[in-house]
Amino acid sequence: MKRNKITALLYFIMSLLFYVSGILNFTSDVRMGVIYLCLGSISLCFGATWLNKNKKDDDDDNK
């Protein structure tokens, strides 16, 4: 259980870093900024999916 939360937290931190680098890249290269923002969104979706999937698995185990 704890390992799953750590993995989701790492996905969220990774998405935050992609968002920050995307915002910083908008000043010099717009295309790379868009790519980093897309990668941040994908990482955020992966983290949310990972957290929900493992939450449902834990609920099924408790029944």
Buried (B, 14 or more C-beta within 10 A) or exposed (E): EEEBEEBBEEBBEBBEBBBEBBEEBBEEEEEBBEBBBEBBBBBBEBBBEBBEEBBEEEEEEEE
